[in-house]
Amino acid sequence: MTIYYAHPIIMYGSIKESEDLITIQKKYPRDEIINPRFIRPESSEDQMSIYLKTVKKCDILIVRGIPNASFTAGIGKEINYALENGLKVFEIKNLKFIPVRKPVEYLTRLESNLLFDRIRSNKKYKKYCGMRLLSEVPKKS
């Protein structure tokens, strides 16, 4: 089985991304997990098409939203596309997998980018959301 792990770009390389991947691997130990962090669009004009094509090839979509916010533009599109194509969709929240059965509303691309800017400039929110990059975590000596 193939699982697509959809999460906001701002979480790429973060502590939360690592935690989610561990949680998914525990629940689906024999399955392949596709992380869009490692997918490179061929052009900047139609970036979403490669992600949606990849979603369509998978069996399950697992999504991570941003706490206290709607789904971002890319994730909302991936969720609704997955549902249209008969994939099972789950939102990962508090180490649980919550089924998503209906299309979701989501932020526009501009709203998503503005939210990312707010998160980047607010250290408390960034830490609360687990969005600190692994490189920002102090090393233990």
A tleap script that builds the chain and sets N, CA, C and O, in Angstrom:
source leaprc.protein.ff14SB
mol = sequence {
  NMET THR ILE TYR TYR ALA HIE PRO ILE ILE
  MET TYR GLY SER ILE LYS GLU SER GLU ASP
  LEU ILE THR ILE GLN LYS LYS TYR PRO ARG
  ASP GLU ILE ILE ASN PRO ARG PHE ILE ARG
  PRO GLU SER SER GLU ASP GLN MET SER ILE
  TYR LEU LYS THR VAL LYS LYS CYS ASP ILE
  LEU ILE VAL ARG GLY ILE PRO ASN ALA SER
  PHE THR ALA GLY ILE GLY LYS GLU ILE ASN
  TYR ALA LEU GLU ASN GLY LEU LYS VAL PHE
  GLU ILE LYS ASN LEU LYS PHE ILE PRO VAL
  ARG LYS PRO VAL GLU TYR LEU THR ARG LEU
  GLU SER ASN LEU LEU PHE ASP ARG ILE ARG
  SER ASN LYS LYS TYR LYS LYS TYR CYS GLY
  MET ARG LEU LEU SER GLU VAL PRO LYS LYS
  CSER
}
set mol.1.N position { 0.846 -1.176 0.000 }
set mol.1.CA position { 0.000 0.000 0.000 }
set mol.1.C position { 0.893 1.242 0.000 }
set mol.1.O position { 1.982 1.231 0.574 }
set mol.2.N position { 0.426 2.305 -0.644 }
set mol.2.CA position { 1.186 3.552 -0.722 }
set mol.2.C position { 0.399 4.667 -0.036 }
set mol.2.O position { -0.799 4.837 -0.262 }
set mol.3.N position { 1.097 5.414 0.799 }
set mol.3.CA position { 0.496 6.493 1.587 }
set mol.3.C position { 1.147 7.811 1.180 }
set mol.3.O position { 2.371 7.916 1.100 }
set mol.4.N position { 0.319 8.803 0.930 }
set mol.4.CA position { 0.806 10.150 0.645 }
set mol.4.C position { 0.600 10.980 1.904 }
set mol.4.O position { -0.518 11.075 2.410 }
set mol.5.N position { 1.657 11.574 2.406 }
set mol.5.CA position { 1.610 12.382 3.626 }
set mol.5.C position { 1.598 13.864 3.241 }
set mol.5.O position { 2.650 14.445 2.974 }
set mol.6.N position { 0.421 14.469 3.213 }
set mol.6.CA position { 0.263 15.876 2.843 }
set mol.6.C position { 0.380 16.746 4.087 }
set mol.6.O position { -0.316 16.535 5.080 }
set mol.7.N position { 1.272 17.724 4.014 }
set mol.7.CA position { 1.460 18.658 5.128 }
set mol.7.C position { 1.962 19.982 4.577 }
set mol.7.O position { 2.531 20.026 3.486 }
set mol.8.N position { 1.752 21.077 5.333 }
set mol.8.CA position { 2.126 22.393 4.814 }
set mol.8.C position { 3.627 22.506 4.543 }
set mol.8.O position { 4.449 21.946 5.268 }
set mol.9.N position { 3.954 23.225 3.512 }
set mol.9.CA position { 5.355 23.445 3.140 }
set mol.9.C position { 6.155 23.977 4.325 }
set mol.9.O position { 7.327 23.638 4.489 }
set mol.10.N position { 5.538 24.789 5.132 }
set mol.10.CA position { 6.253 25.379 6.270 }
set mol.10.C position { 6.684 24.317 7.281 }
set mol.10.O position { 7.552 24.574 8.116 }
set mol.11.N position { 6.090 23.138 7.214 }
set mol.11.CA position { 6.468 22.048 8.125 }
set mol.11.C position { 7.570 21.152 7.552 }
set mol.11.O position { 8.062 20.262 8.246 }
set mol.12.N position { 7.957 21.376 6.307 }
set mol.12.CA position { 8.994 20.541 5.705 }
set mol.12.C position { 10.289 20.668 6.514 }
set mol.12.O position { 10.761 21.776 6.769 }
set mol.13.N position { 10.850 19.544 6.909 }
set mol.13.CA position { 12.094 19.527 7.676 }
set mol.13.C position { 11.917 19.882 9.141 }
set mol.13.O position { 12.897 20.149 9.837 }
set mol.14.N position { 10.678 19.888 9.618 }
set mol.14.CA position { 10.399 20.298 11.003 }
set mol.14.C position { 10.313 19.102 11.950 }
set mol.14.O position { 10.276 17.947 11.527 }
set mol.15.N position { 10.283 19.414 13.218 }
set mol.15.CA position { 10.093 18.402 14.253 }
set mol.15.C position { 8.742 17.712 14.054 }
set mol.15.O position { 8.641 16.491 14.167 }
set mol.16.N position { 7.703 18.504 13.756 }
set mol.16.CA position { 6.350 17.950 13.575 }
set mol.16.C position { 6.325 16.969 12.406 }
set mol.16.O position { 5.670 15.929 12.489 }
set mol.17.N position { 7.022 17.281 11.328 }
set mol.17.CA position { 7.079 16.362 10.194 }
set mol.17.C position { 7.704 15.032 10.632 }
set mol.17.O position { 7.187 13.965 10.301 }
set mol.18.N position { 8.794 15.095 11.363 }
set mol.18.CA position { 9.454 13.865 11.848 }
set mol.18.C position { 8.536 13.061 12.754 }
set mol.18.O position { 8.448 11.839 12.634 }
set mol.19.N position { 7.851 13.753 13.663 }
set mol.19.CA position { 6.928 13.063 14.574 }
set mol.19.C position { 5.794 12.393 13.803 }
set mol.19.O position { 5.434 11.249 14.083 }
set mol.20.N position { 5.236 13.110 12.837 }
set mol.20.CA position { 4.145 12.538 12.036 }
set mol.20.C position { 4.612 11.302 11.268 }
set mol.20.O position { 3.908 10.293 11.229 }
set mol.21.N position { 5.781 11.378 10.665 }
set mol.21.CA position { 6.286 10.235 9.900 }
set mol.21.C position { 6.484 9.014 10.797 }
set mol.21.O position { 6.200 7.889 10.386 }
set mol.22.N position { 6.961 9.228 11.999 }
set mol.22.CA position { 7.120 8.117 12.957 }
set mol.22.C position { 5.754 7.534 13.304 }
set mol.22.O position { 5.595 6.314 13.350 }
set mol.23.N position { 4.766 8.398 13.550 }
set mol.23.CA position { 3.406 7.949 13.876 }
set mol.23.C position { 2.803 7.140 12.726 }
set mol.23.O position { 2.185 6.099 12.948 }
set mol.24.N position { 2.988 7.625 11.503 }
set mol.24.CA position { 2.455 6.920 10.332 }
set mol.24.C position { 3.159 5.572 10.164 }
set mol.24.O position { 2.506 4.565 9.888 }
set mol.25.N position { 4.469 5.544 10.327 }
set mol.25.CA position { 5.223 4.291 10.182 }
set mol.25.C position { 4.804 3.264 11.227 }
set mol.25.O position { 4.790 2.066 10.946 }
set mol.26.N position { 4.465 3.720 12.428 }
set mol.26.CA position { 4.005 2.785 13.470 }
set mol.26.C position { 2.668 2.156 13.084 }
set mol.26.O position { 2.450 0.965 13.305 }
set mol.27.N position { 1.780 2.954 12.510 }
set mol.27.CA position { 0.460 2.433 12.138 }
set mol.27.C position { 0.528 1.603 10.857 }
set mol.27.O position { -0.216 0.634 10.708 }
set mol.28.N position { 1.412 1.973 9.937 }
set mol.28.CA position { 1.526 1.297 8.645 }
set mol.28.C position { 2.985 0.872 8.417 }
set mol.28.O position { 3.655 1.408 7.535 }
set mol.29.N position { 3.470 -0.078 9.201 }
set mol.29.CA position { 4.903 -0.417 9.162 }
set mol.29.C position { 5.398 -1.021 7.852 }
set mol.29.O position { 6.591 -0.932 7.560 }
set mol.30.N position { 4.536 -1.624 7.067 }
set mol.30.CA position { 4.983 -2.291 5.833 }
set mol.30.C position { 4.717 -1.470 4.573 }
set mol.30.O position { 5.007 -1.915 3.462 }
set mol.31.N position { 4.166 -0.277 4.749 }
set mol.31.CA position { 3.722 0.497 3.598 }
set mol.31.C position { 4.700 1.608 3.237 }
set mol.31.O position { 5.455 2.101 4.076 }
set mol.32.N position { 4.662 1.983 1.964 }
set mol.32.CA position { 5.514 3.068 1.465 }
set mol.32.C position { 4.847 4.411 1.771 }
set mol.32.O position { 3.651 4.589 1.540 }
set mol.33.N position { 5.634 5.346 2.290 }
set mol.33.CA position { 5.135 6.690 2.578 }
set mol.33.C position { 5.787 7.653 1.597 }
set mol.33.O position { 7.011 7.719 1.494 }
set mol.34.N position { 4.959 8.395 0.883 }
set mol.34.CA position { 5.473 9.408 -0.033 }
set mol.34.C position { 5.378 10.760 0.657 }
set mol.34.O position { 4.306 11.180 1.093 }
set mol.35.N position { 6.511 11.428 0.746 }
set mol.35.CA position { 6.595 12.742 1.359 }
set mol.35.C position { 6.767 13.767 0.239 }
set mol.35.O position { 7.785 13.750 -0.454 }
set mol.36.N position { 5.788 14.664 0.047 }
set mol.36.CA position { 5.882 15.638 -1.047 }
set mol.36.C position { 7.073 16.586 -0.915 }
set mol.36.O position { 7.426 17.274 -1.873 }
set mol.37.N position { 7.679 16.624 0.239 }
set mol.37.CA position { 8.882 17.439 0.444 }
set mol.37.C position { 9.965 17.084 -0.581 }
set mol.37.O position { 10.786 17.930 -0.937 }
set mol.38.N position { 9.965 15.851 -1.045 }
set mol.38.CA position { 11.008 15.391 -1.959 }
set mol.38.C position { 10.556 15.337 -3.427 }
set mol.38.O position { 11.273 14.819 -4.283 }
set mol.39.N position { 9.369 15.875 -3.706 }
set mol.39.CA position { 8.872 15.932 -5.079 }
set mol.39.C position { 9.193 17.321 -5.629 }
set mol.39.O position { 8.931 18.331 -4.976 }
set mol.40.N position { 9.751 17.362 -6.811 }
set mol.40.CA position { 10.111 18.636 -7.433 }
set mol.40.C position { 9.257 18.872 -8.673 }
set mol.40.O position { 9.330 18.108 -9.635 }
set mol.41.N position { 8.438 19.944 -8.651 }
set mol.41.CA position { 7.649 20.270 -9.851 }
set mol.41.C position { 8.566 20.597 -11.025 }
set mol.41.O position { 9.656 21.142 -10.847 }
set mol.42.N position { 8.109 20.259 -12.217 }
set mol.42.CA position { 8.905 20.523 -13.419 }
set mol.42.C position { 8.914 22.001 -13.784 }
set mol.42.O position { 9.899 22.492 -14.335 }
set mol.43.N position { 7.828 22.723 -13.485 }
set mol.43.CA position { 7.792 24.158 -13.768 }
set mol.43.C position { 7.056 24.865 -12.630 }
set mol.43.O position { 6.348 24.235 -11.845 }
set mol.44.N position { 7.233 26.155 -12.559 }
set mol.44.CA position { 6.565 26.922 -11.502 }
set mol.44.C position { 5.141 27.299 -11.895 }
set mol.44.O position { 4.379 27.788 -11.060 }
set mol.45.N position { 4.774 27.076 -13.155 }
set mol.45.CA position { 3.451 27.462 -13.635 }
set mol.45.C position { 2.339 26.570 -13.094 }
set mol.45.O position { 1.279 27.068 -12.714 }
set mol.46.N position { 2.564 25.281 -13.055 }
set mol.46.CA position { 1.519 24.360 -12.611 }
set mol.46.C position { 2.092 23.409 -11.571 }
set mol.46.O position { 2.204 22.206 -11.804 }
set mol.47.N position { 2.451 23.962 -10.427 }
set mol.47.CA position { 3.112 23.167 -9.398 }
set mol.47.C position { 2.226 22.067 -8.833 }
set mol.47.O position { 2.724 20.990 -8.504 }
set mol.48.N position { 0.941 22.306 -8.715 }
set mol.48.CA position { 0.061 21.325 -8.060 }
set mol.48.C position { -0.134 20.056 -8.871 }
set mol.48.O position { -0.392 19.002 -8.291 }
set mol.49.N position { -0.021 20.119 -10.183 }
set mol.49.CA position { -0.368 18.951 -11.003 }
set mol.49.C position { 0.492 17.738 -10.665 }
set mol.49.O position { -0.027 16.622 -10.642 }
set mol.50.N position { 1.771 17.910 -10.404 }
set mol.50.CA position { 2.618 16.753 -10.076 }
set mol.50.C position { 2.211 16.139 -8.731 }
set mol.50.O position { 2.273 14.923 -8.552 }
set mol.51.N position { 1.798 16.986 -7.796 }
set mol.51.CA position { 1.368 16.477 -6.493 }
set mol.51.C position { 0.051 15.709 -6.628 }
set mol.51.O position { -0.119 14.643 -6.036 }
set mol.52.N position { -0.870 16.257 -7.407 }
set mol.52.CA position { -2.159 15.584 -7.591 }
set mol.52.C position { -1.995 14.266 -8.352 }
set mol.52.O position { -2.677 13.287 -8.046 }
set mol.53.N position { -1.112 14.233 -9.325 }
set mol.53.CA position { -0.842 12.973 -10.036 }
set mol.53.C position { -0.277 11.928 -9.077 }
set mol.53.O position { -0.605 10.746 -9.173 }
set mol.54.N position { 0.570 12.371 -8.156 }
set mol.54.CA position { 1.154 11.447 -7.183 }
set mol.54.C position { 0.092 10.960 -6.208 }
set mol.54.O position { 0.060 9.777 -5.869 }
set mol.55.N position { -0.784 11.863 -5.751 }
set mol.55.CA position { -1.880 11.478 -4.856 }
set mol.55.C position { -2.728 10.397 -5.509 }
set mol.55.O position { -3.092 9.414 -4.863 }
set mol.56.N position { -3.041 10.576 -6.785 }
set mol.56.CA position { -3.920 9.634 -7.497 }
set mol.56.C position { -3.339 8.224 -7.546 }
set mol.56.O position { -4.091 7.252 -7.614 }
set mol.57.N position { -2.014 8.101 -7.514 }
set mol.57.CA position { -1.354 6.790 -7.562 }
set mol.57.C position { -1.312 6.101 -6.200 }
set mol.57.O position { -0.909 4.941 -6.102 }
set mol.58.N position { -1.720 6.802 -5.162 }
set mol.58.CA position { -1.636 6.257 -3.792 }
set mol.58.C position { -2.937 5.595 -3.371 }
set mol.58.O position { -3.961 5.701 -4.048 }
set mol.59.N position { -2.870 4.910 -2.234 }
set mol.59.CA position { -4.044 4.235 -1.674 }
set mol.59.C position { -4.690 5.040 -0.554 }
set mol.59.O position { -5.905 4.990 -0.361 }
set mol.60.N position { -3.867 5.783 0.180 }
set mol.60.CA position { -4.331 6.541 1.339 }
set mol.60.C position { -3.671 7.912 1.319 }
set mol.60.O position { -2.509 8.052 0.937 }
set mol.61.N position { -4.434 8.926 1.739 }
set mol.61.CA position { -3.894 10.259 1.946 }
set mol.61.C position { -3.991 10.560 3.432 }
set mol.61.O position { -5.070 10.489 4.021 }
set mol.62.N position { -2.867 10.894 4.029 }
set mol.62.CA position { -2.856 11.319 5.434 }
set mol.62.C position { -2.411 12.768 5.444 }
set mol.62.O position { -1.369 13.112 4.887 }
set mol.63.N position { -3.211 13.622 6.083 }
set mol.63.CA position { -2.945 15.058 6.056 }
set mol.63.C position { -2.673 15.603 7.453 }
set mol.63.O position { -3.143 15.070 8.458 }
set mol.64.N position { -1.909 16.669 7.478 }
set mol.64.CA position { -1.649 17.418 8.714 }
set mol.64.C position { -2.034 18.866 8.428 }
set mol.64.O position { -1.497 19.493 7.515 }
set mol.65.N position { -2.955 19.381 9.207 }
set mol.65.CA position { -3.316 20.787 9.088 }
set mol.65.C position { -2.485 21.617 10.056 }
set mol.65.O position { -1.677 21.083 10.816 }
set mol.66.N position { -2.689 22.903 10.019 }
set mol.66.CA position { -2.034 23.800 10.959 }
set mol.66.C position { -3.001 24.042 12.106 }
set mol.66.O position { -4.157 24.390 11.865 }
set mol.67.N position { -2.555 23.865 13.365 }
set mol.67.CA position { -3.453 24.096 14.500 }
set mol.67.C position { -4.084 25.489 14.440 }
set mol.67.O position { -3.428 26.465 14.077 }
set mol.68.N position { -5.333 25.563 14.791 }
set mol.68.CA position { -6.092 26.816 14.837 }
set mol.68.C position { -6.192 27.504 13.477 }
set mol.68.O position { -6.335 28.725 13.416 }
set mol.69.N position { -6.121 26.752 12.403 }
set mol.69.CA position { -6.238 27.333 11.061 }
set mol.69.C position { -6.916 26.329 10.142 }
set mol.69.O position { -6.995 25.139 10.449 }
set mol.70.N position { -7.398 26.819 9.030 }
set mol.70.CA position { -7.967 25.950 8.004 }
set mol.70.C position { -6.869 25.165 7.328 }
set mol.70.O position { -5.688 25.324 7.640 }
set mol.71.N position { -7.263 24.325 6.411 }
set mol.71.CA position { -6.272 23.660 5.577 }
set mol.71.C position { -5.694 24.692 4.611 }
set mol.71.O position { -6.400 25.581 4.136 }
set mol.72.N position { -4.413 24.560 4.332 }
set mol.72.CA position { -3.780 25.451 3.366 }
set mol.72.C position { -4.227 25.063 1.956 }
set mol.72.O position { -4.846 24.018 1.756 }
set mol.73.N position { -3.907 25.913 0.989 }
set mol.73.CA position { -4.394 25.730 -0.385 }
set mol.73.C position { -4.006 24.376 -0.967 }
set mol.73.O position { -4.863 23.653 -1.475 }
set mol.74.N position { -2.736 24.031 -0.899 }
set mol.74.CA position { -2.281 22.769 -1.490 }
set mol.74.C position { -2.905 21.557 -0.838 }
set mol.74.O position { -3.328 20.625 -1.521 }
set mol.75.N position { -2.963 21.566 0.477 }
set mol.75.CA position { -3.531 20.416 1.192 }
set mol.75.C position { -5.024 20.287 0.910 }
set mol.75.O position { -5.521 19.180 0.702 }
set mol.76.N position { -5.740 21.406 0.901 }
set mol.76.CA position { -7.170 21.362 0.591 }
set mol.76.C position { -7.426 20.761 -0.781 }
set mol.76.O position { -8.332 19.945 -0.953 }
set mol.77.N position { -6.619 21.171 -1.760 }
set mol.77.CA position { -6.760 20.620 -3.114 }
set mol.77.C position { -6.457 19.122 -3.117 }
set mol.77.O position { -7.156 18.348 -3.771 }
set mol.78.N position { -5.422 18.714 -2.393 }
set mol.78.CA position { -5.061 17.288 -2.339 }
set mol.78.C position { -6.153 16.459 -1.673 }
set mol.78.O position { -6.466 15.360 -2.132 }
set mol.79.N position { -6.734 16.980 -0.594 }
set mol.79.CA position { -7.817 16.257 0.091 }
set mol.79.C position { -8.998 16.059 -0.858 }
set mol.79.O position { -9.471 14.938 -1.044 }
set mol.80.N position { -9.464 17.139 -1.446 }
set mol.80.CA position { -10.647 17.053 -2.302 }
set mol.80.C position { -10.391 16.193 -3.538 }
set mol.80.O position { -11.280 15.467 -3.983 }
set mol.81.N position { -9.202 16.269 -4.086 }
set mol.81.CA position { -8.836 15.439 -5.230 }
set mol.81.C position { -8.804 13.958 -4.834 }
set mol.81.O position { -9.291 13.100 -5.570 }
set mol.82.N position { -8.234 13.675 -3.682 }
set mol.82.CA position { -8.178 12.287 -3.200 }
set mol.82.C position { -9.589 11.731 -2.999 }
set mol.82.O position { -9.872 10.601 -3.399 }
set mol.83.N position { -10.465 12.507 -2.389 }
set mol.83.CA position { -11.847 12.058 -2.171 }
set mol.83.C position { -12.554 11.821 -3.502 }
set mol.83.O position { -13.271 10.833 -3.653 }
set mol.84.N position { -12.357 12.723 -4.472 }
set mol.84.CA position { -12.962 12.556 -5.807 }
set mol.84.C position { -12.495 11.274 -6.485 }
set mol.84.O position { -13.221 10.689 -7.289 }
set mol.85.N position { -11.286 10.841 -6.161 }
set mol.85.CA position { -10.693 9.661 -6.796 }
set mol.85.C position { -10.783 8.405 -5.924 }
set mol.85.O position { -10.108 7.411 -6.195 }
set mol.86.N position { -11.609 8.448 -4.885 }
set mol.86.CA position { -11.897 7.262 -4.099 }
set mol.86.C position { -10.837 6.833 -3.095 }
set mol.86.O position { -10.874 5.704 -2.606 }
set mol.87.N position { -9.896 7.711 -2.780 }
set mol.87.CA position { -8.887 7.364 -1.772 }
set mol.87.C position { -9.447 7.560 -0.368 }
set mol.87.O position { -10.321 8.396 -0.138 }
set mol.88.N position { -8.926 6.775 0.557 }
set mol.88.CA position { -9.231 7.006 1.960 }
set mol.88.C position { -8.378 8.187 2.411 }
set mol.88.O position { -7.198 8.278 2.072 }
set mol.89.N position { -8.988 9.091 3.181 }
set mol.89.CA position { -8.290 10.283 3.662 }
set mol.89.C position { -8.420 10.344 5.175 }
set mol.89.O position { -9.504 10.167 5.731 }
set mol.90.N position { -7.289 10.600 5.831 }
set mol.90.CA position { -7.259 10.738 7.282 }
set mol.90.C position { -6.487 11.997 7.650 }
set mol.90.O position { -5.473 12.327 7.035 }
set mol.91.N position { -6.990 12.695 8.673 }
set mol.91.CA position { -6.239 13.811 9.238 }
set mol.91.C position { -5.542 13.305 10.491 }
set mol.91.O position { -6.166 12.666 11.338 }
set mol.92.N position { -4.268 13.586 10.607 }
set mol.92.CA position { -3.519 13.169 11.784 }
set mol.92.C position { -3.606 14.308 12.805 }
set mol.92.O position { -3.205 15.442 12.542 }
set mol.93.N position { -4.143 13.963 13.977 }
set mol.93.CA position { -4.363 14.938 15.048 }
set mol.93.C position { -4.174 14.236 16.381 }
set mol.93.O position { -4.819 13.222 16.648 }
set mol.94.N position { -3.309 14.760 17.206 }
set mol.94.CA position { -3.079 14.171 18.530 }
set mol.94.C position { -2.797 12.674 18.455 }
set mol.94.O position { -3.343 11.890 19.233 }
set mol.95.N position { -1.958 12.292 17.531 }
set mol.95.CA position { -1.540 10.898 17.327 }
set mol.95.C position { -2.674 9.974 16.892 }
set mol.95.O position { -2.534 8.752 16.945 }
set mol.96.N position { -3.802 10.553 16.459 }
set mol.96.CA position { -4.939 9.762 15.994 }
set mol.96.C position { -5.167 10.057 14.516 }
set mol.96.O position { -4.806 11.122 14.014 }
set mol.97.N position { -5.775 9.089 13.832 }
set mol.97.CA position { -6.091 9.220 12.415 }
set mol.97.C position { -7.598 9.404 12.288 }
set mol.97.O position { -8.361 8.453 12.461 }
set mol.98.N position { -8.026 10.624 11.986 }
set mol.98.CA position { -9.446 10.967 11.919 }
set mol.98.C position { -9.890 10.945 10.458 }
set mol.98.O position { -9.334 11.667 9.630 }
set mol.99.N position { -10.893 10.118 10.137 }
set mol.99.CA position { -11.349 10.036 8.739 }
set mol.99.C position { -11.895 11.373 8.230 }
set mol.99.O position { -12.594 12.083 8.954 }
set mol.100.N position { -11.574 11.701 7.001 }
set mol.100.CA position { -12.131 12.859 6.306 }
set mol.100.C position { -12.971 12.277 5.187 }
set mol.100.O position { -12.447 11.622 4.286 }
set mol.101.N position { -14.272 12.514 5.240 }
set mol.101.CA position { -15.170 11.871 4.277 }
set mol.101.C position { -15.822 12.845 3.299 }
set mol.101.O position { -16.355 12.439 2.267 }
set mol.102.N position { -15.773 14.146 3.638 }
set mol.102.CA position { -16.418 15.148 2.791 }
set mol.102.C position { -15.373 16.143 2.303 }
set mol.102.O position { -14.356 16.358 2.961 }
set mol.103.N position { -15.630 16.747 1.144 }
set mol.103.CA position { -14.709 17.791 0.668 }
set mol.103.C position { -14.565 18.896 1.718 }
set mol.103.O position { -15.495 19.186 2.471 }
set mol.104.N position { -13.391 19.495 1.749 }
set mol.104.CA position { -13.090 20.509 2.757 }
set mol.104.C position { -12.957 21.882 2.114 }
set mol.104.O position { -12.629 22.007 0.934 }
set mol.105.N position { -13.220 22.905 2.915 }
set mol.105.CA position { -12.914 24.272 2.507 }
set mol.105.C position { -11.478 24.529 2.909 }
set mol.105.O position { -10.980 23.943 3.870 }
set mol.106.N position { -10.817 25.400 2.178 }
set mol.106.CA position { -9.410 25.647 2.476 }
set mol.106.C position { -9.031 27.075 2.094 }
set mol.106.O position { -9.750 27.754 1.361 }
set mol.107.N position { -7.892 27.507 2.608 }
set mol.107.CA position { -7.387 28.843 2.335 }
set mol.107.C position { -6.974 28.971 0.871 }
set mol.107.O position { -6.643 27.981 0.219 }
set mol.108.N position { -6.999 30.193 0.368 }
set mol.108.CA position { -6.453 30.432 -0.961 }
set mol.108.C position { -4.928 30.371 -0.860 }
set mol.108.O position { -4.365 30.317 0.233 }
set mol.109.N position { -4.289 30.379 -2.000 }
set mol.109.CA position { -2.811 30.361 -2.003 }
set mol.109.C position { -2.271 31.617 -1.313 }
set mol.109.O position { -1.315 31.538 -0.541 }
set mol.110.N position { -2.881 32.778 -1.591 }
set mol.110.CA position { -2.447 34.026 -0.958 }
set mol.110.C position { -2.649 33.958 0.558 }
set mol.110.O position { -1.758 34.331 1.321 }
set mol.111.N position { -3.817 33.485 0.991 }
set mol.111.CA position { -4.077 33.353 2.433 }
set mol.111.C position { -3.089 32.386 3.086 }
set mol.111.O position { -2.627 32.621 4.202 }
set mol.112.N position { -2.773 31.309 2.388 }
set mol.112.CA position { -1.801 30.341 2.912 }
set mol.112.C position { -0.435 30.997 3.079 }
set mol.112.O position { 0.213 30.832 4.112 }
set mol.113.N position { 0.003 31.741 2.064 }
set mol.113.CA position { 1.306 32.409 2.135 }
set mol.113.C position { 1.347 33.451 3.252 }
set mol.113.O position { 2.360 33.584 3.938 }
set mol.114.N position { 0.249 34.190 3.436 }
set mol.114.CA position { 0.187 35.171 4.530 }
set mol.114.C position { 0.258 34.474 5.891 }
set mol.114.O position { 0.913 34.962 6.812 }
set mol.115.N position { -0.416 33.337 6.009 }
set mol.115.CA position { -0.349 32.560 7.247 }
set mol.115.C position { 1.082 32.082 7.501 }
set mol.115.O position { 1.567 32.158 8.630 }
set mol.116.N position { 1.750 31.596 6.474 }
set mol.116.CA position { 3.142 31.151 6.624 }
set mol.116.C position { 4.037 32.304 7.072 }
set mol.116.O position { 4.926 32.114 7.902 }
set mol.117.N position { 3.806 33.498 6.526 }
set mol.117.CA position { 4.593 34.668 6.931 }
set mol.117.C position { 4.377 34.984 8.414 }
set mol.117.O position { 5.325 35.295 9.135 }
set mol.118.N position { 3.113 34.901 8.861 }
set mol.118.CA position { 2.821 35.151 10.287 }
set mol.118.C position { 3.510 34.124 11.171 }
set mol.118.O position { 4.062 34.468 12.216 }
set mol.119.N position { 3.477 32.863 10.752 }
set mol.119.CA position { 4.103 31.799 11.541 }
set mol.119.C position { 5.612 32.004 11.612 }
set mol.119.O position { 6.210 31.879 12.680 }
set mol.120.N position { 6.225 32.319 10.477 }
set mol.120.CA position { 7.678 32.528 10.451 }
set mol.120.C position { 8.110 33.659 11.382 }
set mol.120.O position { 9.200 33.613 11.952 }
set mol.121.N position { 7.260 34.673 11.537 }
set mol.121.CA position { 7.632 35.825 12.358 }
set mol.121.C position { 7.210 35.682 13.822 }
set mol.121.O position { 7.560 36.534 14.637 }
set mol.122.N position { 6.476 34.643 14.174 }
set mol.122.CA position { 5.986 34.467 15.534 }
set mol.122.C position { 6.608 33.209 16.140 }
set mol.122.O position { 6.144 32.097 15.884 }
set mol.123.N position { 7.646 33.385 16.933 }
set mol.123.CA position { 8.381 32.241 17.488 }
set mol.123.C position { 7.506 31.365 18.378 }
set mol.123.O position { 7.642 30.142 18.355 }
set mol.124.N position { 6.606 31.968 19.166 }
set mol.124.CA position { 5.750 31.168 20.047 }
set mol.124.C position { 4.828 30.257 19.230 }
set mol.124.O position { 4.679 29.076 19.545 }
set mol.125.N position { 4.216 30.807 18.187 }
set mol.125.CA position { 3.306 30.014 17.361 }
set mol.125.C position { 4.073 28.937 16.621 }
set mol.125.O position { 3.611 27.803 16.493 }
set mol.126.N position { 5.244 29.299 16.137 }
set mol.126.CA position { 6.082 28.351 15.407 }
set mol.126.C position { 6.435 27.163 16.303 }
set mol.126.O position { 6.380 26.014 15.865 }
set mol.127.N position { 6.793 27.442 17.547 }
set mol.127.CA position { 7.143 26.376 18.489 }
set mol.127.C position { 5.897 25.570 18.859 }
set mol.127.O position { 5.954 24.342 18.930 }
set mol.128.N position { 4.778 26.249 19.095 }
set mol.128.CA position { 3.520 25.593 19.460 }
set mol.128.C position { 3.101 24.603 18.382 }
set mol.128.O position { 2.614 23.515 18.689 }
set mol.129.N position { 3.285 24.973 17.139 }
set mol.129.CA position { 2.883 24.118 16.018 }
set mol.129.C position { 3.910 23.042 15.714 }
set mol.129.O position { 3.693 22.216 14.827 }
set mol.130.N position { 5.033 23.037 16.439 }
set mol.130.CA position { 6.065 22.045 16.162 }
set mol.130.C position { 6.766 22.293 14.845 }
set mol.130.O position { 7.262 21.362 14.210 }
set mol.131.N position { 6.808 23.547 14.435 }
set mol.131.CA position { 7.368 23.869 13.129 }
set mol.131.C position { 8.808 24.330 13.190 }
set mol.131.O position { 9.349 24.814 12.195 }
set mol.132.N position { 9.422 24.189 14.321 }
set mol.132.CA position { 10.849 24.504 14.354 }
set mol.132.C position { 11.560 23.471 13.493 }
set mol.132.O position { 11.242 22.282 13.528 }
set mol.133.N position { 12.513 23.941 12.732 }
set mol.133.CA position { 13.293 23.025 11.910 }
set mol.133.C position { 14.200 22.213 12.808 }
set mol.133.O position { 14.618 22.675 13.870 }
set mol.134.N position { 14.498 21.016 12.380 }
set mol.134.CA position { 15.409 20.181 13.160 }
set mol.134.C position { 16.733 20.897 13.365 }
set mol.134.O position { 17.375 20.714 14.399 }
set mol.135.N position { 17.153 21.708 12.403 }
set mol.135.CA position { 18.418 22.442 12.519 }
set mol.135.C position { 18.347 23.545 13.575 }
set mol.135.O position { 19.384 24.040 14.016 }
set mol.136.N position { 17.123 23.940 13.990 }
set mol.136.CA position { 16.972 24.973 15.010 }
set mol.136.C position { 16.972 24.424 16.429 }
set mol.136.O position { 17.001 25.190 17.392 }
set mol.137.N position { 16.940 23.127 16.560 }
set mol.137.CA position { 16.898 22.499 17.879 }
set mol.137.C position { 18.323 22.454 18.448 }
set mol.137.O position { 19.241 21.966 17.788 }
set mol.138.N position { 18.506 22.963 19.669 }
set mol.138.CA position { 19.849 22.926 20.254 }
set mol.138.C position { 20.362 21.495 20.383 }
set mol.138.O position { 19.620 20.590 20.764 }
set mol.139.N position { 21.613 21.307 20.066 }
set mol.139.CA position { 22.230 19.992 20.159 }
set mol.139.C position { 22.595 19.701 21.616 }
set mol.139.O position { 23.084 20.582 22.323 }
set mol.140.N position { 22.362 18.487 22.054 }
set mol.140.CA position { 22.724 18.085 23.407 }
set mol.140.C position { 24.205 17.750 23.427 }
set mol.140.O position { 24.718 17.064 22.543 }
set mol.141.N position { 24.886 18.251 24.464 }
set mol.141.CA position { 26.337 17.943 24.519 }
set mol.141.C position { 26.645 16.869 25.524 }
set mol.141.O position { 27.806 16.496 25.692 }
savepdb mol mol.pdb
quit
